Amino acid sequence: MALHEQLPFFNPTVPFCSPIPGGLLEGMSITVCGRVLPDADRFRVDLQNAADVALHFNPRYNSGGYIVHNSRLNGVWGKEENKAPTPFPRGHLFTLQILVTLSSYKISANGKPFSEFKHRMPLTHVDKICMAGMVRPSLIAFQKERTCVNQGCPILLLGGQAASTHLSGLVLPGPGDPPFAYLPDLSHLTQIISSMAKVPYKSIIDGGLRSGKVIIIEGVINPDGMEIFLRHKTGIAFYYSPRFDENVVVCNSYEDGTWGDEEIYELMPIKIGQPLQVTIFCSHQGYEVFVNGEQTHTYSHRYTNLEEIDVLDIRGDVQLSFVQP
């Protein structure tokens, strides 16, 4: 199966091992979400070729907690590269992202840059990901980003005011407003990952949507609900809104100045005040929505020029902790 067709793994059982479809490529990112067990002593995420390990990412909880980075080539472990303190406390939710560049793995923890590990094995040799230890993963997702800029594949971290500064020229309409007539050229922005982002939240989807694109939203939703918009220059390709007052989820699109027919789902998978992970997987046919690892909704494309859908907009009564647009 090609990478662009690979569904994320939801709630995998550890120990976990899976081939990486197509192997590693420059610009590819791997996202792992989960919870560290309260009594954890260690866990690991490994990128491998057979028994050899290109990247061994190993949180350990003795000596106050730290992260071990290493590799194992021809059966022999190399020199450890350690970093403390750990960004993943026992008993807490976490998000780990590994971004593959030509020279190294750039690692982010909970939306913030954490470490860099230089390649000791050619990245093209890596064909498997494994995970084990005292951890409960909820999501493992692969994503091939667009072509990187000359300097590599930097991660731009935006949150709150920083996001507003970069997007100050972009005013997005709500569901009762007409769509904007002009989207400024923000193609110079790279992949955006936001930590503790403020609502209303807006970000550019670098390169627009494509089959295989994964959007991850984490936080806690409050009684007034939230709205998620995937927008293009003149409309809204996908609108997703849990409404607690009606106990339904509403999906729709806004095209040619008119809202379409609502698709109303009476299954309400979201609980007020509880940790929430919404994953939107874009396929050739439409959007597959997963809530806390369970597939809950499917919405067929009404706007099919996917690469033109390049804005993620989140509004409402929600406290965001992590967003991967």
Buried (B, 14 or more C-beta within 10 A) or exposed (E): EEBBEBBBBBBBEBEBEBEBBBBBBBBBBBBBBBBBBEEBEBBBBBBBBEEBBBBBBBBBBEEEBBBBBBBBEEEEEBEEBEBEEBBBBBEEBBBBBBBBBEEBBBBBBBBBBBBBBEBBBEBEBBBBBBBBBBBBBBBBBBBBBBEBEEEBBBBBBBBBEBBBEBBEEBEBBEBEEEBBEEBEEBEEBBBBBBBBBBBBBBBBBBBBBBEBBBBBBBBBBBEEBBBBBBBBBBBBBBBBBBBBEEEBBBBBBBBEEEBBEEBEBEEBBBEBEEBBBBBBBBBEEBBBBBBBBEBBBBBEBBBEEBEBBBBBBBBBBBBBBBBBB
